[in-house]
C-alpha cells in the first residue's frame, strides 16, 4: 500500500515565494493535478487531514493555483446548494 502523504510530497515541488506545493505529475485540462483516481489536492487533504465531509468540497486559498497541493492552502467549503452550518 502506498503512503498517500509520501506520494503527495514526492509528486510536488515547493515554490518558495508562495509556499505552494506545485504538482509535477499529471495535470488535467482544467489545471488540476490528478493522482490515484482523484484530484491531487483532494489526495493531499485526505493524506494530511482525512476525508472531506459529505456536502462539502475543497477550495484553494492561494490565488487559484489549481496545481497546488499544500494542505494549508486548502479549505473545506459547502458545495453549491448546500445549507450553511448554523443557518
PyMOL commands that set and color helices and strands:
alter all, ss='L'
color gray80, all
select helices_A, chain A and resi 4-10+40-49+71-73
alter helices_A, ss='H'
color red, helices_A
select strands_A, chain A and resi 12-15+20-23+34-35+38-39+56-60+74-78
alter strands_A, ss='S'
color yellow, strands_A
deselect
rebuild
show_as cartoon
